[in-house]
Amino acid sequence: MKMFKRALFGFLAFSFLMAPCMRADIHKAAMEGDLTKVQELIAKDPSLTDATDEMGRTPLHLACHGGHVELVELLCKKGADINQRGGSGDTPLHGAAWKGDKPTVEFLISNSAELNSKSDNGDTPLDNALRRGHKDVVDLLMSHKAEGRTELKKNSQKIVSDQIDENGLDTPLKFTILYDNYLHEQGTKPDWGFSCLIEGTEKVILFDTGTQPDILLHNVDHLGIDLKRVEQIVISHDHHDHIGGLPDVLDRNHDVSVYMPGSFAYEIVRSVERKNAEVVSIDEPVEICRNVYSTGEMGIQIKEQSLIINTKKGLIIVTGCSHQGIVNVLKRAKKLFDRPIYLVFGGFHLGGTPDAQVEEIIRDFKDIGVEKCGATHCTGDRPLELFKKAFGDNYVSMGTGRILEITQ
């Protein structure tokens, strides 16, 4: 009897310890669309079909967010609740509509998914499709009499300026580096990441939010920055060293519009909306305020946007990491505006790049006509040295607390 009790206790203890691991495994597999792994895990424990993660999402939610229609079909066949509400009140159909995955949406509708279920912020699946501009999914949902909010229908089209101001901004501009790998002003704290405050434009803009919230807010307070003055936040891409401080910024000021690449995960978008901030999804180049533009989403594996400010002196380009290639960013800016580039600064993502390749990139800068350069963050120490040497007096040093003032 004692041996039986010990064996039973051991089995229960093993099961207790393994259950969280298996839940984490099935959520990861569902997010990645790993059909085989999900099948293996459900065979071991059928209850994993509706297991929730820390955000209340089931494997079906994650499969729909990722557009993995075969996995969606498998989970539903295994008994997954097709109308399960996640932590934000979202159903799987909300996620599929946000993703714009028409086959998944069709499958869910054909299997009695609730068309007009509302998330905690009042959005229906149709609202999600409208917000992301997925016309084919919008048409499909509306053909099934789906309902959405009128104001989202009216505002679903991007607003792009028909005329480019040939003169550009003629007001003084101020750029304050709030987060960077390098130290400029004593008393601020450097750390891997990037954030920059932009003033003098029509709206006060915060570009990226660094990695650690406590470091970002320390630098903000040390520099006397009032985040309540920020009106727009532009996030270059979804890596933690650019988005880490966002929740804490929104705690100080949620009355902002947050411009994110359209490829951002649905749960990131919802986390911003839960802070009562407005999310604007960026796909194509768009004017976000007068003479300030997003390059639009660029890149293949890592999607990223950069900021272009059209000034009297020429274009000023602010980059996060330039995963899509810094020269490609410059070429996109020139194609959009055909104006000289006065200054480009931010991360160039050249760490570990051979000198010969960096020197070729510098030649491209010169050929394109870049006047001033301020490489920092993920550019790499050796490439920084080469840029400094190449640009001489026209190299602009960066670092936490650095203030760039541009007079027109």
C-alpha positions as a printed Julia matrix, in Angstrom:
408×3 Matrix{Float64}:
   0.0    0.0     0.0
   2.84   2.38    0.88
   4.47   1.75   -2.5
   1.15   2.41   -4.23
   0.7    5.7    -2.34
   4.22   6.77   -3.21
   3.67   5.92   -6.87
   0.35   7.77   -6.89
   1.88  10.81   -5.2
   4.76  10.76   -7.67
   2.38  10.58  -10.62
   0.23  13.44   -9.31
   3.3   15.56   -8.58
   4.67  14.86  -12.07
   1.3   15.74  -13.63
   1.09  18.96  -11.58
   4.55  20.05  -12.71
   4.09  19.03  -16.33
   0.69  20.63  -16.89
   1.97  24.24  -17.08
   4.78  23.13  -19.4
   2.36  21.39  -21.74
   0.05  24.43  -21.76
   2.98  26.67  -22.68
   4.03  24.18  -25.36
   0.62  24.03  -27.02
   0.28  27.81  -27.02
   3.71  28.18  -28.63
   2.89  25.47  -31.18
  -0.47  27.07  -31.98
   1.14  30.47  -32.47
   3.67  28.96  -34.86
   1.09  26.83  -36.68
   2.87  23.6   -35.74
   0.12  21.1   -36.6
   2.12  18.0   -35.66
   3.13  19.32  -32.24
  -0.42  20.36  -31.4
  -1.71  16.9   -32.37
   0.9   15.23  -30.16
   0.06  17.39  -27.15
  -3.71  16.95  -27.47
  -3.24  13.17  -27.75
  -1.48  13.28  -24.37
  -4.02  15.61  -22.75
  -7.3   16.42  -24.6
  -8.07  19.19  -22.07
  -5.27  21.28  -23.63
  -7.64  22.09  -26.51
  -9.19  24.91  -24.48
  -6.26  25.68  -22.18
  -5.78  29.42  -21.65
  -2.56  31.38  -21.35
  -1.88  34.37  -19.08
  -3.87  36.6   -21.45
  -6.87  34.26  -21.55
  -6.15  33.02  -25.09
  -6.78  29.44  -26.15
  -4.79  27.6   -28.84
  -7.67  28.39  -31.21
  -7.28  32.13  -30.56
  -3.57  31.92  -31.36
  -4.08  29.8   -34.47
  -6.61  32.34  -35.77
  -4.31  35.27  -34.98
  -1.61  33.55  -37.02
  -3.85  32.62  -39.95
  -3.17  28.87  -39.59
  -6.4   27.56  -41.11
  -5.45  23.84  -41.05
  -4.69  24.08  -37.36
  -7.96  25.97  -36.79
  -9.83  23.12  -38.46
  -8.01  20.52  -36.33
  -8.71  22.33  -33.05
 -12.39  22.73  -33.88
 -12.57  19.05  -34.8
 -11.05  18.25  -31.39
 -13.8   20.2   -29.66
 -12.31  23.67  -29.19
 -14.88  26.3   -28.23
 -15.25  28.38  -31.38
 -16.78  31.3   -29.47
 -14.47  31.28  -26.43
 -13.79  34.82  -25.23
 -10.19  35.7   -24.47
  -8.9   38.0   -21.75
  -9.92  41.06  -23.76
 -13.29  39.64  -24.75
 -12.06  38.66  -28.21
 -13.35  35.54  -29.92
 -11.27  33.53  -32.43
 -13.21  35.28  -35.21
 -11.95  38.65  -33.95
  -8.38  37.44  -34.44
  -8.99  35.96  -37.88
 -10.68  39.17  -39.02
  -7.76  41.24  -37.72
  -5.3   39.0   -39.54
  -7.38  39.29  -42.72
  -7.25  35.54  -43.3
 -10.3   34.93  -45.47
 -10.15  31.07  -45.47
 -10.09  31.04  -41.65
 -12.93  33.55  -41.45
 -14.96  31.46  -43.91
 -14.34  28.3   -41.89
 -15.33  29.94  -38.59
 -18.51  31.4   -40.07
 -19.46  28.05  -41.57
 -19.05  26.48  -38.14
 -21.39  28.88  -36.35
 -18.97  31.48  -35.04
 -20.79  34.45  -33.52
 -20.64  37.23  -36.1
 -21.38  40.18  -33.85
 -19.71  39.27  -30.59
 -18.14  42.39  -29.03
 -14.75  42.57  -27.38
 -14.29  44.53  -24.17
 -13.72  47.75  -26.11
 -16.89  47.21  -28.17
 -15.3   45.99  -31.42
 -16.95  43.28  -33.52
 -15.0   41.09  -35.97
 -16.18  43.43  -38.75
 -14.68  46.4   -36.89
 -11.34  44.58  -36.77
 -11.39  43.89  -40.51
 -12.38  47.49  -41.23
  -9.64  48.89  -39.03
  -7.01  46.83  -40.85
  -8.41  47.55  -44.31
  -9.04  43.89  -45.26
 -11.64  44.58  -47.94
 -12.2   40.94  -48.93
 -12.87  39.95  -45.31
 -15.07  43.01  -44.82
 -17.11  42.04  -47.87
 -17.37  38.45  -46.65
 -18.55  39.45  -43.17
 -21.03  41.98  -44.52
 -22.44  39.39  -46.93
 -23.35  37.42  -43.79
 -25.03  40.52  -42.29
 -22.23  41.2   -39.82
 -22.43  44.51  -37.98
 -19.79  47.08  -37.08
 -19.47  50.56  -35.69
 -20.34  53.34  -38.14
 -17.39  55.56  -37.2
 -14.93  52.77  -38.02
 -16.53  52.29  -41.41
 -16.11  55.99  -42.15
 -12.49  56.14  -40.96
 -11.22  52.89  -42.44
  -9.39  54.57  -45.34
  -5.92  56.0   -44.8
  -5.58  59.74  -45.22
  -2.63  60.6   -47.46
  -1.78  64.15  -48.46
  -2.45  64.74  -52.16
   0.14  67.5   -52.36
   3.65  67.45  -50.93
   4.8   70.76  -49.46
   7.75  71.62  -51.69
   9.12  74.07  -49.11
   8.78  71.8   -46.07
   8.61  72.82  -42.43
  10.16  76.21  -41.77
   9.9   76.08  -37.97
  12.75  75.2   -35.55
  12.85  71.5   -34.65
  14.1   69.86  -31.48
  15.09  66.2   -31.14
  15.85  64.82  -27.66
  17.37  61.35  -27.34
  15.63  59.68  -24.4
  17.0   56.16  -24.77
  20.18  54.95  -26.41
  23.11  52.58  -25.93
  25.44  55.51  -25.43
  25.66  58.2   -22.75
  25.68  61.88  -23.68
  24.45  63.79  -20.62
  25.62  62.82  -17.17
  22.74  61.78  -14.95
  20.9   59.96  -17.71
  21.17  56.2   -18.03
  22.26  54.47  -21.27
  20.9   51.05  -22.19
  20.36  48.95  -25.3
  17.38  50.48  -27.09
  16.18  53.69  -28.68
  13.69  56.49  -28.1
  13.53  60.07  -29.34
  11.21  63.0   -28.6
  10.42  65.27  -31.56
   9.19  68.85  -30.98
   8.48  71.7   -33.36
   6.36  69.6   -35.68
   2.59  70.13  -35.83
   2.23  67.4   -33.16
   4.69  66.46  -30.42
   5.92  62.99  -31.38
   7.59  60.23  -29.36
   9.48  57.86  -31.64
   9.98  54.44  -29.99
  10.07  53.84  -26.23
  13.28  51.95  -25.43
  13.61  48.71  -23.49
  13.31  49.18  -19.73
  10.43  51.4   -18.53
  12.3   52.48  -15.38
  15.31  53.67  -17.42
  13.13  55.5   -19.93
  11.15  57.27  -17.21
  14.35  58.09  -15.28
  15.75  59.81  -18.37
  12.44  61.52  -19.09
  12.28  62.94  -15.55
  15.97  63.86  -15.46
  15.58  65.82  -18.7
  12.39  67.53  -17.51
  10.22  66.02  -20.24
   6.46  66.17  -19.74
   5.04  63.1   -21.47
   1.55  64.61  -21.25
   2.61  66.92  -24.07
   3.11  63.96  -26.42
   0.32  63.74  -29.0
   1.57  60.97  -31.27
   3.71  57.88  -30.64
   5.41  56.19  -33.6
   6.73  52.67  -33.0
   9.26  51.51  -35.59
   8.89  47.76  -35.0
   7.84  45.28  -32.35
  11.23  44.35  -30.86
  11.38  44.86  -27.11
  14.18  47.45  -27.28
  11.77  49.79  -29.09
   8.43  49.0   -27.49
   9.39  48.05  -23.92
   8.52  51.39  -22.34
   5.23  51.89  -24.15
   2.85  50.64  -21.42
   4.4   52.97  -18.84
   4.34  55.92  -21.23
   0.63  55.28  -21.78
   0.12  55.14  -18.01
   1.31  58.75  -17.91
  -0.51  59.8   -21.07
  -3.05  57.69  -22.94
  -4.54  60.6   -24.89
  -2.37  59.82  -27.9
  -2.47  58.14  -31.29
  -0.03  55.22  -31.53
   1.21  54.52  -35.07
   2.23  50.87  -35.47
   3.18  48.76  -38.49
   0.15  46.78  -39.63
   1.95  43.48  -39.05
   2.01  43.98  -35.26
   0.54  41.07  -33.33
  -3.09  41.54  -32.42
  -2.36  41.15  -28.71
   0.12  44.09  -28.81
  -2.51  46.27  -30.43
  -5.13  45.24  -27.89
  -2.73  45.94  -25.01
  -2.42  49.54  -26.26
  -6.17  49.88  -26.68
  -6.69  48.62  -23.14
  -4.73  51.7   -22.05
  -7.41  53.77  -23.87
  -5.01  54.99  -26.55
  -5.89  55.09  -30.25
  -4.04  52.66  -32.53
  -3.34  53.59  -36.14
  -2.07  50.69  -38.27
   0.48  51.62  -40.93
   0.91  49.65  -44.15
   1.69  52.16  -46.89
   3.46  55.55  -46.65
   1.18  58.02  -44.88
   1.3   61.58  -43.55
   0.79  61.46  -39.79
   0.84  65.23  -39.31
   1.81  68.18  -41.49
   5.12  67.42  -43.26
   5.76  64.33  -41.12
   5.46  60.94  -42.84
   5.86  57.26  -42.18
   7.84  55.38  -44.8
   5.16  52.72  -44.52
   5.86  49.16  -43.48
   9.12  47.91  -45.0
  11.0   44.59  -44.87
  10.14  40.92  -45.23
  10.85  38.93  -42.07
  11.0   41.94  -39.75
   8.52  44.67  -40.67
   9.53  48.2   -39.76
   8.65  51.82  -40.42
  10.86  54.9   -40.25
   9.91  58.55  -39.93
  10.47  61.23  -42.6
  10.22  64.93  -41.75
  10.06  67.27  -44.71
  11.86  70.5   -43.79
  13.07  73.59  -45.56
  16.64  72.26  -45.28
  15.67  68.86  -46.73
  14.48  65.55  -45.37
  15.24  64.41  -41.83
  14.92  60.64  -41.42
  14.62  58.94  -38.03
  15.14  55.17  -37.92
  14.63  52.51  -35.25
  16.88  49.63  -36.36
  16.73  49.68  -40.18
  16.3   45.9   -40.35
  15.16  46.37  -43.93
  18.5   48.01  -44.79
  19.33  51.66  -44.09
  20.07  52.33  -47.76
  16.61  50.97  -48.67
  15.1   53.44  -46.2
  16.96  56.31  -47.85
  15.88  55.16  -51.31
  12.24  54.95  -50.16
  12.45  58.51  -48.84
  13.99  59.8   -52.08
  11.39  57.99  -54.16
   8.56  59.52  -52.14
   9.85  63.08  -52.08
  12.78  63.57  -54.48
  14.28  66.08  -52.07
  17.78  66.28  -50.59
  18.37  64.38  -47.34
  19.65  66.81  -44.72
  20.01  64.38  -41.82
  19.46  60.7   -41.03
  19.89  59.33  -37.52
  18.98  56.29  -35.43
  19.86  52.6   -35.59
  21.44  51.3   -38.8
  21.74  47.63  -37.73
  25.31  47.09  -38.91
  26.9   45.42  -35.89
  29.39  42.79  -37.08
  29.21  43.96  -40.68
  32.63  43.79  -42.45
  34.38  47.13  -42.99
  34.23  46.8   -46.77
  30.45  46.43  -46.69
  30.04  49.37  -44.3
  32.23  51.52  -46.54
  30.04  50.57  -49.5
  26.98  51.68  -47.53
  28.71  54.96  -46.71
  29.38  55.47  -50.44
  25.66  54.89  -51.05
  24.92  57.59  -48.45
  27.16  60.0   -50.34
  25.74  59.05  -53.75
  22.18  59.56  -52.47
  23.25  62.96  -51.14
  22.99  62.56  -47.36
  24.43  65.73  -45.81
  24.56  64.77  -42.11
  24.53  61.42  -40.32
  23.94  60.32  -36.71
  24.35  56.55  -36.5
  23.7   54.97  -33.1
  21.98  52.12  -31.16
  22.36  48.87  -33.16
  24.81  50.29  -35.71
  27.83  48.74  -33.96
  30.95  50.4   -32.55
  33.21  49.73  -35.53
  30.67  50.97  -38.13
  30.17  54.07  -35.94
  33.88  54.82  -36.24
  33.73  54.49  -40.02
  30.7   56.8   -40.29
  32.39  59.39  -38.04
  35.51  59.3   -40.18
  33.55  59.54  -43.44
  31.26  62.4   -42.39
  33.71  64.38  -40.26
  32.12  67.64  -39.08
  28.81  66.47  -40.56
  28.68  63.49  -38.2
  26.16  64.12  -35.4
  26.9   62.25  -32.17
  24.01  60.63  -30.34
  23.5   59.32  -26.78
  21.05  59.72  -23.91
  20.22  63.35  -23.25
  21.54  64.57  -26.62
  19.49  67.48  -27.96
  19.55  68.33  -31.68
  18.13  71.71  -32.56
  17.51  72.35  -36.24
  16.9   75.94  -37.32
  15.47  76.39  -40.79
